[in-house]
Amino acid sequence: MSGVKKTITPHCGRATFANLFIKIPAYNIIDLMKIMGHKEVKTSLCYIGHKSIGNDSSN
């Protein structure tokens, strides 16, 4: 149809949603965490490209 040959994974879809959702001024990371069903904020942060707090292996 479109000629695009890339496979889109569920993770890619969730990351796209998270990045678009977090840009809406009325919402924040806690709202994203709840809507995605995460128990911890750090999981939601991974979806928007932030490293987990406390997992810095560069030290």
Secondary structure, DSSP 8 states (H G I E B T S, - for coil): ---------HHHHHHHHHHHHTTSTT--HHHHHHHHT-SSHHHHHHHTT---TT--TT-
